[in-house]
Structures are given as structure tokens and as C-alpha cells.
Amino acid sequence: MAGRDFGMREHTPATRRDYFLAAFAGGVLALSFPKPGLSFLAWFAFVPLLLAISKKTPRDAFKLGFVSALTAYAGILYWLNIVMTTYGKLHWTVSFSLFIFLAAYLAVYTGLAAFFTRRAEDHGISPLLSFPIVWVSLEYIRSYALSGFPWAILGYTQYRTLPLIQVADITGVYGLSFLIALANVVIYRIIRGVVRKEDAAYPTTSAGLLLLLLVITLGYGFQRLRTPEQGEVLKVALAQGNIAQDVKWDPAYQEQTVAVYEKLSRQGNAGGTDLIVWPESAAPFYFQNDVTYAARIKSLAAELKTSMIIGSPAFESDGKKVSYLNSAFLLAPDGEVLGRSDKIHLVPFGEYVPLARFLPFVNKMVAGIGDFASGASATPLNTGKTKLGVLVCFEGIFPELSRAYVRAGSRMLVNITNDAWFGRSSAPYQHLSMMVLRAVENRVPLVRAANTGITAIIDSRGHVRGATPVFTETYLAGEVRLGTADSFYTRFGDLFAFACLITAVLIGGLTLRKKKYKM
């Protein structure tokens, strides 16, 4: 029994002040994500939480971590209520309940991070080691568990700090999360050792290590930013039709929708382009067998003498069952259909309803079509000049999927999306921040065509070369240099995150033993 009670004499009960500190930490963390995107706050957002859990039992630490994250995710994901009430047609009470349920699920991960950090500390393992490693491990698990929801990963807060994010081509976004988590613990230890005059050693070694890691990371980043891009130049034009979600699937608006995209395509092609991209489901009909508009769109490609990517639903039949797909069609400059890319990672409740038999009151939020089926594999589309990996909407938040397209030969990523259902919220800005990291991780440019914005051109260094305002009918034209796809991350994937996970398991194993360690 004694082995389970290391540090128990030092434990103090959680107070209202501790819960206030935890909630305050969550609020600060929420502000570090877009919008408002005060990225510097992330570097000390966890400090109030770490102060709150100091000398608490692991159980109390879990509760404090849970409250902190519940506050954070409530602030980050509030826009889910817009989606569910406006497009899911749910009563606000049901919407709010589901929203809180998701926020609570995500908060469990932070609660576990706090729990294991305190448990490790009770066994002599410093938070300077445990917290960053456990944090990254749990982010990595969250990216896959229950189909995965890697939204609001800590590293995304820094997407505009170009010298810092270049390391993502080695560690992925998780390397940034590690640095930020480590910085939080160092600042916390400084406060304990200096400001609060507690019996805690000043973290000279750890502060020095953090400084060294930051210098190395920034030095690498500046070196990568100075390295000229080598790829062939490709001219692109991206159409943003700004078609309202409530009329998007109405057949009466098909003519108007096609006419808007024809106009934007001609405007974007004024100086000549190699590729024109329409957003997700910009053609709100079955392009593959449409008799009214498909020929017109093919003629447009031939008229403009350019390749085109058209977002449109598709279907497949095996004679017994019809499967519907959320797809992108590639047209050649002569109008011929060269290929189709199907969405692989679908949005739960957006494109299909999990456990629909048990949730009859929940509506799928993409109107006009039955439940979608998943595409078979990450197959690039070949324009003749380059291969493109098409990420449909939600797919862009999954690093492993972008990597799969690049490993299959893609030298540019194309994200087509319809963010109309987010309304005028922070969600489109959060979505864009993740696309920046996809470009850096794989050293390829990424172009993004969004129905209501944000449409953007991002180079292989993560620099947003152009972006449109939301809810505006417009186009974006520019140039990109095709990527080399030679990054460490592309070759080896989330090796850093996996190493953190293995280390976290080892730390957890040590805490199950009676011996107290000094680490």
C-alpha cells in the first residue's frame, strides 16, 4: 500500500480557486486558436492549470484538467451549434447537449494528461518530462480514436509563425505541440521556484534545454525558408461561388450556380492558367451522367484550354446496391474526363449518421443525397503536368491522408470544401490553419477552393500567398511551385508522435511500480 502513496503527505484538496485557475487556463487556450488566433497565449495557457493541479491527487488533477479543457473546447467549437441547429434542424437543446458531449469527450484527454502528469510526479518523474510527452501521445491517440477528430491540435496555434512551423516536415504538427507544452511546464516551474518561493528547484537545465530546442527549431526554420523552391511553376485559379447552403441542392438554382462558376472561371483564367478548381459539390448534381450541365462544363474547359477540378457527387452500382460518393472530377484541357477522386474520410453526422437506427432524431447535414460511402484509396489525379492529391473538406485535417497522397506521387494538394454551414464563425479560420501544416509537412503547395471561403493559395513553406474573405463571390488566381515531396515526415510519418506514445507507456509503467524515481 505504501508504494501507492508516494507524495500523499503533500496532497492538498482542490479548491474553488483551483477550479477557477483551470477554467481560466481553458479560456486562454481557446483564445490562442483562430479566431482570434492570439498564438502567443498558447505558450503559457497551461500554466494556471499546472499551478492548480500542483500537489493534488491524480484524481483531482483529472477533474481540474477536464474542467480546463471543457472550457477550452466550448470556446473553440461553439460553431457546432450553428451547424446542428441550422443544417441538422435540431432543437437547440439537443444541439447544445451533443455539443457539450463532444466537448466533454475531448476534455477527457486533457484530464488524462493532468492525471498522468501528477501520478508520474508522485513517483518522482518531473512534469518537465511527463507533461509534453503525455500531451503529444494523447493528441496522437485522439487523431485516430473513434474515427479520429484531430481538430484544435495545440501546434496549429502557431500556423502563422513560419520559422517555427518548418520543423513540421520532420515531426509533423505534434513537434510544435511538444515545444509549446514543454514551454508551459518551464514557465510553471519558474513561477513555483521564483515567484511563489516554493520548495521547487529553479529549472535551469530545463529552461536551457527549451531555449536550445527553440534555437535549433528556429534555425532550421530560417534555413528552410531561405532555401529556394525548385519545382515547376503552375498557374491556378480558384473559384468561390458563395452559394447559400439552403439553396445549394435546390434544382431550381442549378442554372444560377453553374453560371456563377462559369463566370468566375473565365475571370480567373484571364491571364491563362494550368488548373481551375471549383469547390466541393460546386456542381450539385451527378456530373457523371448529367445531361444538362455536364457537357457545358466540359465545353468550358475546352474553351479555356485548361485542366479543371470539379466538385460533384458521384455514384457507383454493383447491380444490387447504389453507393454515393463525395467526389472531384478532373477534366483535361479538351474537356475529357481524366479521372475521379472520392472522399475517403467522411464526416460523422455530416455525410452519414453513425448508429442511425439508434439516433432517428439526428439528420444528416448534407442535404440532397443519401448517406455517402467512403472512397477506396488515396489515388492522385494526373493532369499530364503533375499529379494532384484531392482532399475533400474534412479530409484536410488528417495528416496521414495528405501524406498518403504525396507518397502516391502527388506534387500538389488540392483542398475543395464547402464551409458554408459554419456561418460567420471562427471555424473557416481554424480549418485553414490546418491546411498550412499539411503543406509544410510534405513540402508541397496546397490550393484551397471553398464555396464561401476561405479560398487560399499556400506554398510549400506554409506561406499563405493569397486568401479571400468569407461569404464573398470571388476568385483567386496565382502561381505555385510544385513540391519535391522529399520531407522526412513524408517518408516516415508520425514517427515523433509514436515515439512519444511509446515513452508515455513506459512512464505509465513506471508509475505502477512501488519504487520512486528521480527523473
N, C-alpha and C positions, 0 to 999 in steps of 0.2 A: 504493500500500500504506500510505503514511504516513497517508492520510486515514482508514483503518480503525483506526488505532492511537491515536487521541486518548485520553489518560489511561492508556495501557497501562503507563507507568512507575509509576503509582500502584497498579496492581492487586496484590492480595495473595491467596494461595491460601486457600480455605475450610478451616477447621479444625473439629475436633470441637466446640470451643466455639461456633463459628458455627452448626453444626447443632443444638446444644442450644438456643441462643437462638431459632432458627427454630421448633423443636418447642415450646418454651415459649410463643412467641407464639401458635401454633395452639391450645394448651391454654387460654390466657387468652381467646382469641376464642370458643372453644366455650362457656366459662362465661358469656359475655355474652348468649347466646341462652337462651330458656326451654327447660327448666329447667336451672339455677337462675335464669337471667334477670338476672344482675348487669350491668345495662345500662351502668353507668359504665365497666366494663372495656373496652368497645369503643373508647373514646376514646384509649386508649394501647396497645391489644392489639398493634398492628403495630410498635410502637417496637423491641422486641427483634429483629424480622425486619429492619427498616431498618438497625439497627446491624450486624446480621450481614452484610447484602449490601453495606455500605459498602466501597468500593474493591475490590470483587470484579469479576471479569469478568462480562459479561452471562450467559454460560453457567453459571457458578457461582451467580449470582443466581437463575437459573431453578430450579436444583436446590434451593436453600435455600427459595425460595418454595413449591415443590412439597412439600417435607417439612413446612413450616409448615401448609399447607392440608390435607395428608393427615391430619395430627394433628387439625386443627380439625374436618374433616368426619367423621372417625372418632368424635369425641366428640358431634357434633351429630346424626348419622344412625345411630347404633348400633342404633336401634329397627328398622331394616330387617331385621335378623336375626330379630327376633321375628315380623315379617310373613312372611318367606320360609320359616322353619322350621315355624311353627305352622300357617299357612294355605296356603303354597305347597308344603308337605310335602317340602321339600328337605332333604337331609342337611346337617348344619351345615357340613361342609367346602365344599359347593357354595354354600351361603348366604353363608358368610364370603368366599369368592372373588368372588362377584358384588358383595357389599357393598364390598370393597376396590377392585374395578374401578370402581364408581360414584364412590367417594371419590377415586380416582386421576384419573378423568376431570374431576371438579370442581376438583381440585388443579392441573390443568394451567392453569386460568385464572389462579390466583394466581401460578403460576410465570411465566406470560407477563407479568403485571403487574410482577413483580420484574425480569424480563429487560428489558422496555422502559424501565422506570424507570432502570436502570443504563445501558443503552445511550444513553438521552437525556442522562443526566448526563455521560457520556463526551464528548458533543458540546456540552456547555455549557448544557444545559437542566435547570434545577433540578427536583428531585423535588417541590418545593412546587407546581410547575405540572403535571408529568407524572403523578405517582402518583395524585392524586384523579381526574384526567380519564381515565387509562387504566383505573383500577379500575372506575369507573362504566361505561365503554364495554364492558368485559368482562362485567360483570354484565348489561348490556343484551343482549349477544350470547348469553349463557348462557340468557336467558329465552326465546329462540327456537330456538337450535340444537338439532338432533336432537329436535324436537317441543317442546323447552323444559323447563327444570327450575329455575324461579326460587325455589327453596326456600332459606332462610337468606341472603337478600339482607341486606347489612350494616345497612341502615336499619331493618329490623324489630326490631333490638335495642332501639330506643327507643319501642316502641309504647305504653308506659305514661306517657311524658313528654308530656303533652297539649300544653303550649305549644309544644314543639319540633316536633311532627309536623303541626301545622296547615299548614305550608308544602307539605305533600304535595298540597294542592289546586292547586298551581302546578307543582311539579317532579315529582310522584309520589314514590314511595319512594326513587328514585335521588338526589334532592336531599339527603336525610338521609345516604345513603351518602357523598356528596361531602363534606359537612361533617365527618363522622367521619374520613374518610381524610385530609382536609386537617389536621385537628387532630393526627392521629398524626404527620404529617410535621413540623409545627411543634414538637411536643414532642421529636421526634427531633433536630431541628436545635438546639434549646435545649440538649439533653444534649451534643451534639457540641461546641457552642460554649462552654458554661459548665462542665459537669461534667467532661467529658473533656479540656477545654482544647485541642481540636484546631484546626487551621487552617481553621475554618469560621466565616463571618460570623454573628453573632447575628441571628436572623431577626426583627428589629424590625418591618420593613414587613409581613412575612407574618403575624406574631403580631397586629399591629394590624388587618390585613385579616380574619383569622379572628375576632377579637373583634368587629369591625364586622358581619361576616356573622351571628354568633351574636346580637348585639343586635337586628339587623334581623329575623332569623328569630323570635326570642322575642317581640319587639314585635308583629310581625304575628300570632303565635300568640295572645298575650293579647288582642289586638284581636278576633280571630275568636271566641275563647271568650266574650268579653263581648257579642258580637252575638246578640240573641235569635233563636231558631229561629222560622220563620214558618209552617211547614207545618201542615196539618190533623192533629189527633191521631187515631191509630189504636190500638185496643186489640188486643193479640196474646196468644196463649197457645201455648207451645211444649212439645211432649210428648217426653220422654226415656224410652223404654221399657226400656232396659238389657237388650235381648235378646241372649243369648250368641251369638257368631258361629258356634259349632259346631252350634247348633240352628236358626239363623235360617231356613235354607232347607229344613228338615225339615217335610214336610206335616203330620206328627203334632202340630206345635207351632203351626200356623196359628190354631187357635181361641184358644189361650192368648195368642198375640201380638196378635190383634185385640182380645181382651177387655182386655188391658193398656192399649192405646191408647184404647179407648173410655172406660175408667175415668179415665185421665189427661186426656182431652179434657173430660169432664164436670167434673172438678175444676178445670181451668184456666178453664173457662167460667162458673164460679160467679157472677162479677160481671158477666157479659156481655162478649163480645168481638166484634171485627170480623173476626178471622182466627185460625184454629188451624192449626198447622203440625206435620206428622209428619215424621220424618227420612227420609233416603234408604232406599229399599226397605223402609220400615216395613210396607208391605203386600207380603209376599214371594210374590206370585202375580201373574198378569196381570189387573190391575184392569179393563181394557177389556172382557174377556169372561168374567170370573169369575161363576159362577152361585151361589156360596155366600156370599161375604163382601162383594162389591161393593155389593149392594143394602143391606146392613146399614150400611155406611159412609155411603152416600148418605142413608139414613134418619137417621143420627146428625147429619149436617149440618143436615137439616131440623128435627130435634128441638131442636138447639142454636141454630138460626136464625143461623148464621154461615158465612162462607166458610171453606173448608178447602183446604190443600195436602197432598196425599198422595204420598209417595214410593213408586213401584212400577215394576217393569219393564214395558216395552211391546213391541209387535212391529208390523211392517209387512210386507206381502207384495205383490209386484208380479206374482204369478201364477207366477213361476219361482223366486224366492228369497225366503226369510223373513229379515228383518233384526230384530235385537233391540236395544232401546234402554233406557238407564237414564234414567227419566223422573220427572216430577212432574205430577200431575193437579190441576186447580183445580176445586173444587166450589162451586156457588152456595149461598146460604142455604136454598134449597128442595131441594138435593141434586142439581141438574142439573150435568152435567159441562160446564164453560165452556171448557176448553182443556187443552192438554198442552204441557209444555216438556221438550225432550230434551237430554240431556247432549251437549255438543259436543266438549269436550276430554277424551278418555279417558285412563285411567291405563295406561301400558305395563306389561305383566305382571300388572296388577291386573284389567283388564277385557278385555284382549286380549293375545296374545303376539306381539310383532313377530318376523318371520322364524321363524315357528313350525316350518316344515319343517326348519330347521337347529338348532332348540332343542327337540327332542322330550322332553327330560328336565325341562323347565320347565313347571309347571302354572299356569294362570290362577288367581288367588287369590280371585276372586268366584265362589263355587260356585253350582250350581243352574241355570245358563244358559250357552249357548254364548257365543262372542265377541260383544261389543257392537259396534254401529255408531254412528257419530257423528251427532248431530243436525244439521239443515241450517243453522240460523241462530239468532242471539240474538233470540228473539221473546218480548216480555213477555207475562205473563198479566194480563188485565184483570178485576178483581173488581167493577167498577162504581164503586167508590170511589177506586181508584188502580190503577196498573199496577205489576206486580212483576217483577223480574228474578230468576230462579231459578238459582242456582249450585249444581251438584251436586258435593259433595265437593271433589275436586282442582281444580275449575274456579275456586274462590275464590282460588287463589294466582296467577292470571294477571290482571294489572291491565287488559290490553286487553279482556278479555272482560266484566268488570264495566262498564267504560266503554261497551262496545257496547250493553249492556242499558240503561244510563242514557240514552245518546244516542237509543235507540229509544223512550224515553218512560217508563221505569221510574222511580218516585219512592221505591222501597224495594227493597233487595236481600234475598233470602232464600237462605241457605245451608243446604241439607239434606245431612247427611253421616252416615256410619257409621264412626266411628273405633275400633270395637271391636278391629280387627285390630292396632292399635298397642299394645294391652295397657296396663299401668300404666307408661307411658314418658313421655318429655318431648314426644313428637310431638303429642298433642292441644293442648298449650300453645303449641307452635310454630305449629300450624295456626291457632289462634285469633289469634295476634299478627298474622298476615297479613290476617285479616278486618277488623281495626281500621283498617288503612291503606286498604282498599277503601272503607270508609265515608267517611273523610276526603277521599280523592282526589276523590270525586264528589259530596260534600256530600249524601249520602243516608243514612238509617239502614240498618242491616243486622241482621236477626234470624237466629239460627242454631239449628236443631234437630238435635241429634246423638243417635244411638241410645244411646251410652254416655257422652256428654258430650265436650266441654264445650258445653252449650247456653247461649246468651248473647243478650242484647239490647244492641246498640251504637248509640249515637246518631250523628248526622252530624258530630260533633266528635271521634269516636273514644273517647268515654267508655263504658266497659263498665258499663251500668246494672244488669245482673244477670247472674250466671253460676252454673251448677250444678256440684256436684262430679262427678267421673268415677265411672263404674260404680255409679250410683245410679238407681233407678226414681223419677222425679220429673217435675215440670212447672215451667215458668217463665212467669209472666204479668206483663204490664207494658204501658206505653204508649210509643209513639214518635211523633215529629213527622215527617211526610213531608218529604222533601228538596226543595230547589229545583233541584238539578242544574245550577247556574249556574257551576260552577268553571271556572277556566282549564284545568285538566287534562282535564275532560270535553270541552271544546271542541277542545283541541289535542293531547291525548295526551302521549306521552313526548318532547315537544319538547326538554326539557332533556337527557335521556339521549342523544337523537340528536345534539344539538349537541356533547356530549362526545365522541361517537363520531367525528364529523367532525374535531374538533380533534385527537383521538388519531391519526387517519390522517395529518393534517398534520404532527404531531410525528414520527410514524414516517417520513414522507417526508423530513423534515429530517435525520434520523439516517442516511439513505442517502447524503447528500452529504458531500463532504470537508470542507467548511467547519465550523469550530467556532463555536457560538453562545453568547451570554451571555443567558440568559433565566431 
